[in-house]
Amino acid sequence: MNKFLILLTPLLLLLLLLGCKEEIQSLPLNEEKLGKILIDVHVAEAAMQRMVGPKKDSLRELYYDQIFEIHGVSQTSFEESMSLLTQNPRRLRFFYENLIDEIEKEKANRNPKRKTRTFSKPNPDSLSQE
């Protein structure tokens, strides 16, 4: 009986470890495409941040439809991908950390000589009509 338990214990431990292994499902959308879509989604959400009510809902639907059309994906595949990501917080955090890194790299690779325009308040004297 003791020999049986000695042989069975490692097998049970192995099965336990294999059973606890976290299975990572593949996303309907690849992560690169999903990242590009999420950037657009976050920009759209920021644009609507101060809106409320039905106008915001209508505009959100319009923006999302356009984003999905631009990227050639369905709303269903986007929602399934996001659902799978949110079921695994570590994976979601890792995904967003990589996305932020990519955005930062893209910003750094932009033409550094490009000047951004700054607008100053006009001089009140220059606005007076003569």
Backbone as a ProteinNet text record, in pm:
[ID]
protein_1_A
[PRIMARY]
MNKFLILLTPLLLLLLLLGCKEEIQSLPLNEEKLGKILIDVHVAEAAMQRMVGPKKDSLRELYYDQIFEIHGVSQTSFEESMSLLTQNPRRLRFFYENLIDEIEKEKANRNPKRKTRTFSKPNPDSLSQE
[TERTIARY]
81.1	0	85.8	196.9	284.9	351.6	388.8	450.3	351.4	226.6	122.6	107.3	107.6	96.6	219.5	335.5	459.3	458.2	408.3	400.6	286.8	179.3	62.7	78.6	150.7	167	229.9	344	399.6	303.9	232	137.6	24.4	-26.1	-131.7	-82.3	38.4	96.7	113.5	158.2	174.4	40.2	-60.9	-194.7	-248.7	-222.2	-266.4	-200	-69.6	2.8	-44.5	-66.5	-114.7	-256.8	-336.8	-474	-481.3	-383.1	-382.3	-319.6	-261.1	-196.5	-301	-270.7	-362.9	-357.7	-471.2	-477.5	-506.7	-422.6	-440.8	-504.3	-626	-696.2	-647.2	-644.5	-606.5	-723.6	-691.5	-792.3	-843.4	-970.9	-1021.5	-944.5	-899.8	-819	-675.6	-578.7	-440.8	-413.3	-317.2	-293.2	-250.8	-178.8	-137.7	-259.8	-349	-470	-558.1	-573.4	-653.9	-596.6	-466	-402.2	-433.8	-428.9	-460.2	-606.2	-693.6	-835.5	-855.4	-789.8	-806.2	-755.3	-650.7	-602.7	-713.4	-774.9	-884.1	-1003.9	-1033.4	-1145.8	-1120.3	-998.6	-967.6	-970.4	-926.9	-934.8	-1081.8	-1165.5	-1308.1	-1372.5	-1339.7	-1396	-1352.3	-1227.9	-1179.8	-1255.1	-1284.5	-1356.7	-1499.3	-1555.6	-1693.2	-1701.9	-1591.1	-1584.4	-1682.7	-1703	-1789.7	-1933.4	-1962	-2097.8	-2181.7	-2312.7	-2403.8	-2529.5	-2600.4	-2731.4	-2731.2	-2845.5	-2864.6	-2766.7	-2727.8	-2633.3	-2500.5	-2456.2	-2331.8	-2346.2	-2458.6	-2481.8	-2481.4	-2547.7	-2552.7	-2415.5	-2342.2	-2208.1	-2114.3	-2126.4	-2043.7	-2068.5	-2194.7	-2227.9	-2168.8	-2180.5	-2124.1	-1972.3	-1904.2	-1758.5	-1714	-1778.1	-1738.8	-1761.3	-1874.9	-1900.5	-1790.6	-1750.8	-1644.3	-1510.7	-1481	-1354.3	-1349.9	-1459.3	-1462.2	-1451.3	-1514.4	-1507.2	-1365.2	-1303.2	-1166.2	-1070.3	-1086.2	-994.4	-1040.2	-1156.4	-1205	-1235.5	-1295.2	-1330.9	-1477.5	-1531.5	-1669.1	-1671.3	-1783.2	-1799.6	-1790.5	-1843.3	-1842.3	-1700.5	-1613.5	-1475.7	-1401.4	-1430.9	-1369.5	-1415.5	-1546.8	-1600.9	-1552.3	-1541	-1490.2	-1344.9	-1266.5	-1125.3	-1112.6	-1191.9	-1185.9	-1236.1	-1336.6	-1388.7	-1281.9	-1211.8	-1105	-992.5	-958.1	-852.1	-892.6	-1015.5	-1057.3	-1077	-1087.4	-1097.5	-963.6	-856.1	-722.9	-654	-666.7	-613	-463.2	-385.6	-241.6	-216.6	-290.4	-275.5	-319.4	-428.6	-477.6	-376.1	-319.5	-218.5	-96.1	-49.9	65.2	35	-86.4	-126.6	-121.7	-181.3	-183	-43.4	40.1	177.2	251.7	235.2	298.4	240.7	112	47.5	100.5	112.9	166.6	311	390	528.9	534.1	446	443.2	404.4	309.1	268.3	384.5	455.1	569.9	680.5	705.9	806.9	766.5	639.2	589.8	604.7	574.5	589.7	736.2	825.5	968.6	1023.8	965.6	1015.8	962.7	870.6	820.3	931.9	915.1	1017.3	1041	1159.8	1186	1199.2	1224.6	1239.6	1104.7	1000.7	867.6	827.3	791.9	751.9	601.5	561.1	418.4	383.3	268	225.1	172.8	208	149.8	82.7	-30.1	-104.8	-108.7	-74.7	-79.1	-203	-238.3	-352.5	-318.8	-414	-385	-372.3	-293.4	-276.9	-404.6	-467.8	-594.8	-581.8	-462.8	-443.7	-447.6	-404	-401.5	-540.5	-635.3	-770.8	-860.4	-814.7	-898.9	-909.2	-1027.8	-1049.7	-1012	-949.8	-905.3	-995.5
-118.9	0	125.8	122.4	237.6	262.9	154.1	170.3	234.6	197	252	402.6	444.6	587.2	663.9	601.9	667.4	689.9	596.9	611.3	704.1	703.5	781.9	930.7	962.4	1100.1	1189.9	1153.1	1239.9	1256.6	1151	1158.6	1255.4	1250	1342.6	1486.9	1507.4	1641.8	1695.9	1610.9	1651.1	1689.5	1608.2	1638.8	1769	1789.8	1912	2034.1	2025.9	2138.1	2165.5	2060.5	2078.8	2134.2	2094.5	2143	2288.5	2338.1	2477.2	2571.1	2515.6	2599.6	2687.1	2815.8	2911.8	2899.8	2870.6	2856.6	2993.3	3034.4	3162.9	3138.2	3187.5	3171.6	3277.2	3239.7	3338.3	3432.8	3555.4	3657.8	3650.7	3682.3	3686.5	3786.7	3896.3	3995.6	3984.2	4001	3996.9	4121.7	4111	4217.4	4348	4343.3	4466.6	4542.3	4469.9	4532.5	4583.2	4502.4	4542.9	4669.3	4678.3	4797.3	4922.7	4912.2	5027.5	5069.3	4970.2	5000.2	5069.8	5019.4	5078	5221.2	5250.7	5389.1	5478.1	5436.5	5515	5523.5	5414.3	5413.3	5512.8	5514.3	5605.4	5751	5776.5	5912.9	5954.4	5865	5894.7	5918.8	5834.7	5852.1	5985.6	6024.8	6153.1	6268.8	6255.2	6360.3	6376.7	6269.8	6273.9	6291.7	6313	6310.8	6406.4	6523	6621.1	6617.7	6527.4	6517	6429.7	6449.1	6367.8	6337.5	6237.2	6207.4	6139.6	6149.1	6079.1	6122.3	6249.5	6298.5	6222.4	6201.5	6127.6	5983.4	5920.9	5782.1	5767.5	5860.8	5856.3	5877	5972.6	6000.1	5883.2	5820.6	5703.6	5592.2	5566.6	5461.1	5493.3	5619.1	5660.9	5644.2	5691.6	5679.5	5533.7	5450.5	5309.2	5241.5	5270.1	5212.6	5252.7	5379.5	5426.8	5360.5	5346.4	5282.9	5139.1	5065	4925.6	4917.4	5010.4	5010.5	5042.7	5141.7	5180.3	5062.5	4988.8	4877.7	4744.6	4744.4	4623	4509.3	4543	4441	4456.4	4352.4	4359.8	4399.5	4453.4	4488.3	4362.7	4252.9	4126.4	4078.5	4082.5	4035.9	4127.3	4256.9	4350.6	4319.2	4303.4	4276.3	4143	4041.3	3911.7	3923.2	3997.5	4016.4	4088.6	4192.6	4267.7	4183.5	4102.4	4015.2	3916.5	3856.8	3762.5	3832.5	3954.2	4027.7	4063.1	4107.3	4149.5	4032.3	3912.1	3794.6	3759.6	3816.3	3788	3922.3	3975.8	4108.1	4123.2	4017.5	4027.1	4044.8	3970	3980.1	4118.3	4170	4302.2	4409.1	4401.3	4499.2	4492.2	4371.5	4353.8	4410.4	4384.4	4435.6	4588.4	4652.5	4799	4856.9	4789.8	4838.3	4837.5	4731.1	4725.1	4830.1	4851.6	4951.9	5091.4	5121.8	5252	5266.2	5160.4	5165	5194.2	5129.8	5152.2	5296.2	5350.3	5489.1	5583.3	5557.7	5640.5	5633	5512.8	5497.7	5574.8	5566.1	5636.9	5787.8	5837.2	5980.1	6021.4	5936.7	5968.2	5965.7	5882.2	5870.3	5978.4	6058.1	6167.3	6265.4	6342.6	6439.8	6539.4	6535.4	6625.9	6771.9	6796.4	6933.3	7000.3	6919.6	6973.6	7061.5	7182.1	7274.8	7270.3	7278.7	7287.8	7435	7468	7607	7639.7	7755.4	7804.9	7936.3	7955	8076.9	8156.3	8281.7	8367.1	8455.1	8511	8601	8722.8	8769.1	8885.7	9009.9	9099.5	9227.1	9305.8	9352.5	9426.2	9548.3	9609.8	9728.5	9693.3	9570.7	9531.1	9496.1	9478.8	9443.2	9564.3	9676.7	9796.3	9837.8	9882.1	9925.9	10071.4	10101.4	10239.3	10313.2
0	0	0	80.8	85.8	-48.9	-119.1	-251.5	-347.4	-335.2	-421.1	-397.5	-270.4	-237.8	-283.4	-270.9	-313.3	-464.5	-539.6	-685.2	-726.7	-653.4	-688.3	-654.9	-548.5	-504.2	-611.6	-672.7	-777.6	-896.7	-930.2	-1040.2	-1008.6	-887	-846.1	-843.1	-795.3	-794.6	-936.7	-1026.7	-1166.2	-1227.6	-1202.2	-1253.7	-1194.7	-1067.6	-1001.3	-1063.3	-1086.4	-1146.8	-1289	-1365.4	-1502	-1504	-1408.8	-1401.9	-1361.8	-1289.1	-1244.4	-1346.7	-1448.4	-1548.4	-1616.3	-1624	-1683.3	-1834.9	-1892.6	-2037.7	-2098.5	-2189.9	-2256.2	-2392	-2405.9	-2532	-2630.1	-2757.4	-2856.9	-2880.4	-2911.1	-2933.4	-3077.1	-3099	-3236.1	-3323.5	-3263.7	-3335.1	-3286.5	-3377.3	-3329.6	-3245.4	-3157.7	-3060.5	-3124	-3234.8	-3301.5	-3354.1	-3420.7	-3474.5	-3360.2	-3255.9	-3141.3	-3077.3	-3069.4	-3012.9	-3092.8	-3224.5	-3309.5	-3293.5	-3282.4	-3262.4	-3127.6	-3023.4	-2891	-2883.9	-2957.4	-2961.6	-3016.5	-3126.6	-3184.7	-3090.2	-3022.4	-2928	-2814.7	-2761.8	-2652.2	-2697.5	-2819.7	-2873.7	-2887.2	-2939.2	-2953.6	-2817.2	-2718.9	-2585.3	-2524	-2547.8	-2496	-2561.7	-2690.3	-2760.8	-2707.4	-2653.8	-2604	-2452.9	-2389.1	-2243.9	-2176.5	-2231	-2165	-2214.2	-2305.5	-2356.9	-2264.4	-2268.8	-2189	-2270.1	-2224.4	-2279.8	-2414.3	-2481.4	-2609.1	-2718.5	-2714.3	-2815	-2803.9	-2680.6	-2658.2	-2705.3	-2674.5	-2715.1	-2866.8	-2935.1	-3081.6	-3142	-3088.1	-3139.4	-3112.7	-2995.1	-2962.8	-3064	-3092.4	-3188.8	-3326.6	-3366.9	-3495.5	-3496.9	-3392.7	-3385.1	-3389.6	-3308.7	-3303.7	-3438.8	-3503	-3636.1	-3733.9	-3728.4	-3817.9	-3784.8	-3658.7	-3618.2	-3668.1	-3649.2	-3693.7	-3845.8	-3915.5	-4062.2	-4109.5	-4049	-4085.8	-4069.6	-3961.7	-3932.4	-3991.8	-4054	-4119.6	-4024	-3909.2	-3810.1	-3773.5	-3714	-3667.3	-3519.7	-3478.5	-3338.3	-3252.8	-3303.9	-3230.5	-3203.1	-3304.2	-3282.9	-3186	-3191.7	-3096.9	-2954.9	-2937.4	-2804.5	-2749.3	-2834.2	-2788.6	-2745.3	-2820.8	-2785.2	-2652	-2633.5	-2508.4	-2390.8	-2415.3	-2309.9	-2264.5	-2359.3	-2323.4	-2248.4	-2290.7	-2221.9	-2079	-2060.7	-1927.5	-1831.7	-1884.2	-1797.6	-1734.3	-1787.7	-1736.5	-1708.3	-1586.6	-1555.5	-1584.2	-1558.5	-1587.4	-1736.2	-1815.6	-1961	-2009.2	-1953.2	-1990.5	-1954.5	-1833.8	-1792.1	-1883.4	-1913.4	-2001.6	-2140.5	-2189.7	-2320.9	-2323	-2222	-2217.3	-2194.4	-2116	-2097.9	-2230.8	-2308.4	-2440.5	-2533.4	-2527.1	-2611.7	-2579.3	-2452	-2411.3	-2456.9	-2445.2	-2493	-2642.4	-2719.8	-2864.3	-2897	-2824	-2846.4	-2816	-2707.7	-2670.5	-2776.7	-2829.2	-2934.6	-3059	-3093.6	-3211.6	-3194.9	-3076.1	-3050.1	-3060	-3008.5	-3011.6	-3153.7	-3239.5	-3376.6	-3469.9	-3423.1	-3506.1	-3532.8	-3636.1	-3675.4	-3562.3	-3500	-3388	-3431.6	-3560.4	-3609	-3632.2	-3633.9	-3658.1	-3541.3	-3571.4	-3467	-3450.4	-3327.5	-3302.2	-3290.9	-3340.7	-3336.2	-3198.3	-3154.8	-3031.3	-3063.8	-3010.9	-3034.5	-2906.4	-2919.8	-2801.9	-2811.7	-2700.2	-2699.5	-2784.2	-2863.4	-2945.1	-2858.5	-2906.5	-2841.3	-2861.2	-2754.6	-2769.6	-2859.2	-2861.7	-2944.3	-3092.5	-3125.7	-3268.1	-3318.7	-3227.9	-3268.4	-3288.7	-3244.2	-3256.4	-3401.7	-3437.1	-3574.2	-3586.4	-3694.4	-3711.9	-3804.4
[MASK]
++++++++++++++++++++++++++++++++++++++++++++++++++++++++++++++++++++++++++++++++++++++++++++++++++++++++++++++++++++++++++++++++++

